[in-house]
Amino acid sequence: MLAVAGFKWAFIDTEHGNFDFETVQDICKTAVGSGLCPVVRVADLQYSLIARSLDCGAQGIVFRGWRASSCSRKR
C-alpha cells in the first residue's frame, strides 16, 4: 500500500509498537519485496537492539529522542 502511494520507505516503530523481532523481520522482508526501504526505530540505544534490527533486514535505524550533548547542557 505504501509503495503504491509513492512512498520510498516504511517506518517500523519498535519503541512504541509491540513488535517482536520475528514480526520486524516479516515487515522488513515485505517492505523490501515491495520496493520500500525498511527503517526501524529502536526502543533504546543498545547494540543488541540495533544489531538485531539490522539482522532482521532494516536498512535504516532511528534512535529514540536523543539530543546532542551541546543541546542538553544546562545553561
MOPAC internal coordinates of N, CA, C and O (Angstrom, degrees):
PM7 1SCF
backbone

  N    0.0000 0     0.00 0     0.00 0    0    0    0
  C    1.4264 1     0.00 0     0.00 0    1    0    0
  C    1.5382 1   110.74 1     0.00 0    2    1    0
  O    1.2310 1   120.41 1   137.66 1    3    2    1
  N    1.3232 1   116.83 1   -42.34 1    3    2    1
  C    1.4651 1   120.02 1   179.72 1    5    3    2
  C    1.5267 1   111.27 1   -65.39 1    6    5    3
  O    1.2310 1   120.47 1   136.80 1    7    6    5
  N    1.3227 1   116.72 1   -43.20 1    7    6    5
  C    1.4655 1   120.47 1  -179.48 1    9    7    6
  C    1.5176 1   110.99 1   -63.70 1   10    9    7
  O    1.2310 1   120.24 1   138.83 1   11   10    9
  N    1.3200 1   117.14 1   -41.17 1   11   10    9
  C    1.4694 1   121.45 1   179.05 1   13   11   10
  C    1.5204 1   110.24 1   -64.14 1   14   13   11
  O    1.2310 1   120.39 1   146.65 1   15   14   13
  N    1.3328 1   116.86 1   -33.35 1   15   14   13
  C    1.4671 1   121.47 1   179.70 1   17   15   14
  C    1.5277 1   112.32 1   -77.98 1   18   17   15
  O    1.2310 1   120.06 1   175.35 1   19   18   17
  N    1.3549 1   117.49 1    -4.65 1   19   18   17
  C    1.4540 1   120.66 1   176.96 1   21   19   18
  C    1.5140 1   115.78 1    98.56 1   22   21   19
  O    1.2310 1   120.23 1  -176.42 1   23   22   21
  N    1.3300 1   117.17 1     3.58 1   23   22   21
  C    1.4594 1   119.52 1   178.15 1   25   23   22
  C    1.5189 1   110.01 1   -72.09 1   26   25   23
  O    1.2310 1   120.59 1   -27.39 1   27   26   25
  N    1.3212 1   116.48 1   152.61 1   27   26   25
  C    1.4685 1   122.33 1   179.89 1   29   27   26
  C    1.5208 1   112.31 1  -106.30 1   30   29   27
  O    1.2310 1   119.81 1   168.51 1   31   30   29
  N    1.3291 1   117.98 1   -11.49 1   31   30   29
  C    1.4465 1   121.30 1  -177.44 1   33   31   30
  C    1.5274 1   110.21 1  -146.04 1   34   33   31
  O    1.2310 1   121.32 1   -19.91 1   35   34   33
  N    1.3326 1   115.08 1   160.09 1   35   34   33
  C    1.4673 1   122.17 1   176.27 1   37   35   34
  C    1.5224 1   108.16 1  -121.71 1   38   37   35
  O    1.2310 1   120.47 1   -47.05 1   39   38   37
  N    1.3187 1   116.71 1   132.95 1   39   38   37
  C    1.4623 1   122.77 1  -177.72 1   41   39   38
  C    1.5280 1   108.97 1   -99.32 1   42   41   39
  O    1.2310 1   120.62 1   -56.67 1   43   42   41
  N    1.3185 1   116.42 1   123.33 1   43   42   41
  C    1.4604 1   122.57 1   179.82 1   45   43   42
  C    1.5216 1   107.41 1  -114.84 1   46   45   43
  O    1.2310 1   120.58 1   -67.91 1   47   46   45
  N    1.3254 1   116.49 1   112.09 1   47   46   45
  C    1.4640 1   121.71 1  -173.66 1   49   47   46
  C    1.5237 1   110.37 1   -97.48 1   50   49   47
  O    1.2310 1   120.46 1   -78.00 1   51   50   49
  N    1.3364 1   116.72 1   102.00 1   51   50   49
  C    1.4563 1   119.75 1   177.02 1   53   51   50
  C    1.5256 1   111.98 1   -93.20 1   54   53   51
  O    1.2310 1   120.51 1   177.45 1   55   54   53
  N    1.3348 1   116.63 1    -2.55 1   55   54   53
  C    1.4681 1   119.49 1   175.23 1   57   55   54
  C    1.5247 1   109.77 1   -76.43 1   58   57   55
  O    1.2310 1   120.36 1   130.90 1   59   58   57
  N    1.3159 1   116.92 1   -49.10 1   59   58   57
  C    1.4608 1   121.62 1  -178.33 1   61   59   58
  C    1.5236 1   112.72 1  -104.08 1   62   61   59
  O    1.2310 1   120.27 1   160.96 1   63   62   61
  N    1.3243 1   117.08 1   -19.04 1   63   62   61
  C    1.4602 1   120.95 1   178.47 1   65   63   62
  C    1.5163 1   110.58 1   -85.40 1   66   65   63
  O    1.2310 1   120.62 1   -26.95 1   67   66   65
  N    1.2899 1   116.43 1   153.05 1   67   66   65
  C    1.4637 1   121.40 1  -178.61 1   69   67   66
  C    1.5248 1   109.70 1   -99.09 1   70   69   67
  O    1.2310 1   120.53 1  -117.58 1   71   70   69
  N    1.3381 1   116.59 1    62.42 1   71   70   69
  C    1.4571 1   122.00 1  -177.97 1   73   71   70
  C    1.5273 1   110.49 1  -103.87 1   74   73   71
  O    1.2310 1   120.81 1   -45.52 1   75   74   73
  N    1.3272 1   116.06 1   134.48 1   75   74   73
  C    1.4599 1   118.93 1   169.38 1   77   75   74
  C    1.5261 1   107.48 1   -89.46 1   78   77   75
  O    1.2310 1   120.41 1    -6.72 1   79   78   77
  N    1.3310 1   116.82 1   173.28 1   79   78   77
  C    1.4615 1   119.10 1  -174.78 1   81   79   78
  C    1.5272 1   112.74 1   -69.67 1   82   81   79
  O    1.2310 1   120.11 1   154.06 1   83   82   81
  N    1.3143 1   117.40 1   -25.94 1   83   82   81
  C    1.4621 1   119.83 1   175.72 1   85   83   82
  C    1.5280 1   110.32 1   -65.12 1   86   85   83
  O    1.2310 1   120.48 1   138.57 1   87   86   85
  N    1.3180 1   116.68 1   -41.43 1   87   86   85
  C    1.4621 1   121.04 1   178.09 1   89   87   86
  C    1.5226 1   110.80 1   -67.60 1   90   89   87
  O    1.2310 1   120.40 1   138.52 1   91   90   89
  N    1.3368 1   116.84 1   -41.48 1   91   90   89
  C    1.4654 1   120.76 1   177.28 1   93   91   90
  C    1.5261 1   109.90 1   -59.23 1   94   93   91
  O    1.2310 1   120.26 1   137.31 1   95   94   93
  N    1.3239 1   117.11 1   -42.69 1   95   94   93
  C    1.4572 1   120.45 1   178.77 1   97   95   94
  C    1.5338 1   111.20 1   -63.48 1   98   97   95
  O    1.2310 1   120.21 1   137.34 1   99   98   97
  N    1.3224 1   117.20 1   -42.66 1   99   98   97
  C    1.4683 1   120.78 1   178.41 1  101   99   98
  C    1.5271 1   111.03 1   -61.99 1  102  101   99
  O    1.2310 1   120.34 1   136.95 1  103  102  101
  N    1.3312 1   116.95 1   -43.05 1  103  102  101
  C    1.4657 1   120.77 1   179.75 1  105  103  102
  C    1.5219 1   110.33 1   -66.03 1  106  105  103
  O    1.2310 1   120.34 1   137.97 1  107  106  105
  N    1.3301 1   116.96 1   -42.03 1  107  106  105
  C    1.4695 1   120.52 1   179.37 1  109  107  106
  C    1.5277 1   111.21 1   -62.58 1  110  109  107
  O    1.2310 1   120.23 1   135.33 1  111  110  109
  N    1.3198 1   117.16 1   -44.67 1  111  110  109
  C    1.4642 1   120.55 1   178.87 1  113  111  110
  C    1.5238 1   111.05 1   -61.84 1  114  113  111
  O    1.2310 1   120.49 1   136.82 1  115  114  113
  N    1.3178 1   116.66 1   -43.18 1  115  114  113
  C    1.4617 1   120.87 1   179.03 1  117  115  114
  C    1.5243 1   110.64 1   -64.90 1  118  117  115
  O    1.2310 1   120.50 1   138.06 1  119  118  117
  N    1.3249 1   116.66 1   -41.94 1  119  118  117
  C    1.4706 1   120.63 1   179.84 1  121  119  118
  C    1.5251 1   110.52 1   -62.00 1  122  121  119
  O    1.2310 1   120.33 1   131.13 1  123  122  121
  N    1.3281 1   116.97 1   -48.87 1  123  122  121
  C    1.4674 1   120.91 1  -179.46 1  125  123  122
  C    1.5287 1   110.07 1   -61.95 1  126  125  123
  O    1.2310 1   120.46 1   138.47 1  127  126  125
  N    1.3237 1   116.73 1   -41.53 1  127  126  125
  C    1.4567 1   121.09 1   178.61 1  129  127  126
  C    1.5144 1   113.26 1   -63.85 1  130  129  127
  O    1.2310 1   120.80 1   157.10 1  131  130  129
  N    1.3284 1   116.07 1   -22.90 1  131  130  129
  C    1.4621 1   121.39 1   178.98 1  133  131  130
  C    1.5236 1   112.41 1   -95.12 1  134  133  131
  O    1.2310 1   120.53 1  -178.80 1  135  134  133
  N    1.3356 1   116.59 1     1.20 1  135  134  133
  C    1.4591 1   120.65 1   179.75 1  137  135  134
  C    1.5120 1   114.40 1    86.87 1  138  137  135
  O    1.2310 1   120.44 1  -161.23 1  139  138  137
  N    1.3381 1   116.77 1    18.77 1  139  138  137
  C    1.4611 1   121.47 1   179.45 1  141  139  138
  C    1.5224 1   110.92 1  -105.56 1  142  141  139
  O    1.2310 1   120.65 1   -25.76 1  143  142  141
  N    1.3107 1   116.36 1   154.24 1  143  142  141
  C    1.4614 1   123.25 1   175.03 1  145  143  142
  C    1.5343 1   107.57 1   -94.80 1  146  145  143
  O    1.2310 1   119.38 1   -67.29 1  147  146  145
  N    1.3387 1   118.79 1   112.71 1  147  146  145
  C    1.4633 1   119.85 1   179.21 1  149  147  146
  C    1.5316 1   111.84 1   -77.32 1  150  149  147
  O    1.2310 1   120.91 1   -53.65 1  151  150  149
  N    1.3212 1   115.86 1   126.35 1  151  150  149
  C    1.4608 1   123.16 1   179.44 1  153  151  150
  C    1.5237 1   107.48 1  -118.65 1  154  153  151
  O    1.2310 1   120.45 1   -53.91 1  155  154  153
  N    1.3290 1   116.75 1   126.09 1  155  154  153
  C    1.4621 1   121.68 1  -176.31 1  157  155  154
  C    1.5210 1   110.36 1  -111.52 1  158  157  155
  O    1.2310 1   120.82 1   -49.16 1  159  158  157
  N    1.3507 1   116.03 1   130.84 1  159  158  157
  C    1.4697 1   119.70 1   170.12 1  161  159  158
  C    1.5182 1   106.98 1   -93.45 1  162  161  159
  O    1.2310 1   120.76 1   -60.31 1  163  162  161
  N    1.3335 1   116.14 1   119.69 1  163  162  161
  C    1.4627 1   121.25 1  -178.67 1  165  163  162
  C    1.5222 1   110.04 1   -84.42 1  166  165  163
  O    1.2310 1   121.42 1   -27.15 1  167  166  165
  N    1.3283 1   114.89 1   152.85 1  167  166  165
  C    1.4622 1   120.80 1  -175.55 1  169  167  166
  C    1.5141 1   113.41 1   -71.97 1  170  169  167
  O    1.2310 1   120.43 1   154.93 1  171  170  169
  N    1.3256 1   116.79 1   -25.07 1  171  170  169
  C    1.4608 1   120.21 1  -177.53 1  173  171  170
  C    1.5253 1   108.48 1  -156.91 1  174  173  171
  O    1.2310 1   120.87 1   -20.70 1  175  174  173
  N    1.3030 1   115.94 1   159.30 1  175  174  173
  C    1.4565 1   121.57 1  -179.48 1  177  175  174
  C    1.5319 1   109.22 1   -82.16 1  178  177  175
  O    1.2310 1   121.45 1  -107.29 1  179  178  177
  N    1.3428 1   114.83 1    72.71 1  179  178  177
  C    1.4623 1   122.20 1   179.81 1  181  179  178
  C    1.5169 1   108.43 1  -124.25 1  182  181  179
  O    1.2310 1   121.18 1   -44.26 1  183  182  181
  N    1.3204 1   115.35 1   135.74 1  183  182  181
  C    1.4576 1   120.50 1  -179.71 1  185  183  182
  C    1.5255 1   111.20 1   -54.02 1  186  185  183
  O    1.2310 1   120.14 1   136.40 1  187  186  185
  N    1.3287 1   117.35 1   -43.60 1  187  186  185
  C    1.4648 1   120.80 1  -175.69 1  189  187  186
  C    1.5263 1   111.72 1   -62.12 1  190  189  187
  O    1.2310 1   119.56 1   140.56 1  191  190  189
  N    1.3151 1   118.44 1   -39.44 1  191  190  189
  C    1.4756 1   121.41 1   179.31 1  193  191  190
  C    1.5252 1   111.21 1   -69.54 1  194  193  191
  O    1.2310 1   121.03 1   140.01 1  195  194  193
  N    1.3249 1   115.64 1   -39.99 1  195  194  193
  C    1.4675 1   120.46 1   179.72 1  197  195  194
  C    1.5251 1   110.03 1   -67.50 1  198  197  195
  O    1.2310 1   120.51 1   132.12 1  199  198  197
  N    1.3314 1   116.63 1   -47.88 1  199  198  197
  C    1.4614 1   120.93 1  -178.54 1  201  199  198
  C    1.5256 1   111.31 1   -63.36 1  202  201  199
  O    1.2310 1   119.90 1   137.72 1  203  202  201
  N    1.3229 1   117.79 1   -42.28 1  203  202  201
  C    1.4710 1   120.50 1   179.88 1  205  203  202
  C    1.5129 1   110.73 1   -65.41 1  206  205  203
  O    1.2310 1   119.95 1   141.59 1  207  206  205
  N    1.3339 1   117.71 1   -38.41 1  207  206  205
  C    1.4658 1   120.58 1   177.84 1  209  207  206
  C    1.5241 1   110.97 1   -63.61 1  210  209  207
  O    1.2310 1   120.87 1   137.00 1  211  210  209
  N    1.3203 1   115.94 1   -43.00 1  211  210  209
  C    1.4667 1   120.00 1   177.44 1  213  211  210
  C    1.5260 1   110.71 1   -65.89 1  214  213  211
  O    1.2310 1   120.25 1   140.54 1  215  214  213
  N    1.3162 1   117.12 1   -39.46 1  215  214  213
  C    1.4679 1   121.03 1   177.23 1  217  215  214
  C    1.5287 1   111.30 1   -63.14 1  218  217  215
  O    1.2310 1   120.39 1   149.66 1  219  218  217
  N    1.3237 1   116.85 1   -30.34 1  219  218  217
  C    1.4652 1   121.51 1   179.15 1  221  219  218
  C    1.5270 1   112.48 1   -77.46 1  222  221  219
  O    1.2310 1   120.47 1   171.12 1  223  222  221
  N    1.3268 1   116.71 1    -8.88 1  223  222  221
  C    1.4566 1   119.41 1   176.79 1  225  223  222
  C    1.5165 1   115.54 1   115.31 1  226  225  223
  O    1.2310 1   120.04 1  -176.21 1  227  226  225
  N    1.3305 1   117.52 1     3.79 1  227  226  225
  C    1.4642 1   119.53 1   177.53 1  229  227  226
  C    1.5261 1   109.36 1   -61.26 1  230  229  227
  O    1.2310 1   120.74 1   -42.62 1  231  230  229
  N    1.3171 1   116.20 1   137.38 1  231  230  229
  C    1.4617 1   121.33 1   177.77 1  233  231  230
  C    1.5216 1   111.32 1  -105.75 1  234  233  231
  O    1.2310 1   121.11 1   178.96 1  235  234  233
  N    1.3216 1   115.49 1    -1.04 1  235  234  233
  C    1.4562 1   121.87 1   176.59 1  237  235  234
  C    1.5128 1   108.94 1  -156.67 1  238  237  235
  O    1.2310 1   120.66 1   -28.28 1  239  238  237
  N    1.3340 1   116.34 1   151.72 1  239  238  237
  C    1.4657 1   122.36 1  -179.74 1  241  239  238
  C    1.5268 1   108.29 1  -127.15 1  242  241  239
  O    1.2310 1   121.19 1   -43.67 1  243  242  241
  N    1.3341 1   115.34 1   136.33 1  243  242  241
  C    1.4643 1   121.81 1   173.77 1  245  243  242
  C    1.5234 1   106.21 1  -116.30 1  246  245  243
  O    1.2310 1   120.82 1   -47.16 1  247  246  245
  N    1.3369 1   116.03 1   132.84 1  247  246  245
  C    1.4508 1   120.90 1   178.99 1  249  247  246
  C    1.5148 1   109.81 1   -96.43 1  250  249  247
  O    1.2310 1   120.72 1   -35.83 1  251  250  249
  N    1.3000 1   116.23 1   144.17 1  251  250  249
  C    1.4617 1   120.77 1  -176.55 1  253  251  250
  C    1.5202 1   111.57 1   -74.29 1  254  253  251
  O    1.2310 1   119.83 1   -44.18 1  255  254  253
  N    1.2835 1   117.92 1   135.82 1  255  254  253
  C    1.4450 1   127.92 1   169.50 1  257  255  254
  C    1.5064 1   119.49 1    27.82 1  258  257  255
  O    1.2310 1   118.81 1  -137.50 1  259  258  257
  N    1.2992 1   119.88 1    42.50 1  259  258  257
  C    1.4595 1   120.63 1   178.05 1  261  259  258
  C    1.5182 1   109.12 1   -89.17 1  262  261  259
  O    1.2310 1   121.46 1   -24.81 1  263  262  261
  N    1.3078 1   114.81 1   155.19 1  263  262  261
  C    1.4704 1   120.88 1   178.66 1  265  263  262
  C    1.5203 1   108.14 1  -133.02 1  266  265  263
  O    1.2310 1   121.50 1   -30.70 1  267  266  265
  N    1.3033 1   114.74 1   149.30 1  267  266  265
  C    1.4681 1   119.29 1   175.50 1  269  267  266
  C    1.5230 1   108.21 1   -64.07 1  270  269  267
  O    1.2310 1   120.26 1   -33.18 1  271  270  269
  N    1.3148 1   117.10 1   146.82 1  271  270  269
  C    1.4646 1   120.08 1  -176.86 1  273  271  270
  C    1.5185 1   111.68 1   -59.90 1  274  273  271
  O    1.2310 1   119.84 1   148.16 1  275  274  273
  N    1.3231 1   117.91 1   -31.84 1  275  274  273
  C    1.4592 1   120.01 1  -179.98 1  277  275  274
  C    1.5253 1   111.08 1   -68.29 1  278  277  275
  O    1.2310 1   120.42 1   153.39 1  279  278  277
  N    1.3275 1   116.79 1   -26.61 1  279  278  277
  C    1.4753 1   120.60 1   179.26 1  281  279  278
  C    1.5092 1   111.93 1   -82.45 1  282  281  279
  O    1.2310 1   119.95 1   155.33 1  283  282  281
  N    1.3439 1   117.70 1   -24.67 1  283  282  281
  C    1.4451 1   120.35 1  -173.83 1  285  283  282
  C    1.5238 1   113.09 1   -96.03 1  286  285  283
  O    1.2310 1   119.77 1   175.80 1  287  286  285
  N    1.3096 1   118.04 1    -4.20 1  287  286  285
  C    1.4691 1   120.28 1   178.73 1  289  287  286
  C    1.5239 1   110.50 1   -67.36 1  290  289  287
  O    1.2310 1   121.26 1   -39.74 1  291  290  289
  N    1.2987 1   115.20 1   140.26 1  291  290  289
  C    1.4618 1   119.56 1   175.47 1  293  291  290
  C    1.5061 1   108.82 1   -75.90 1  294  293  291
  O    1.2310 1   120.74 1   -40.25 1  295  294  293
  N    1.3111 1   116.18 1   139.75 1  295  294  293
  C    1.4746 1   120.41 1  -179.27 1  297  295  294
  C    1.4937 1   110.96 1  -103.42 1  298  297  295
  O    1.2310 1   120.10 1   180.00 1  299  298  297

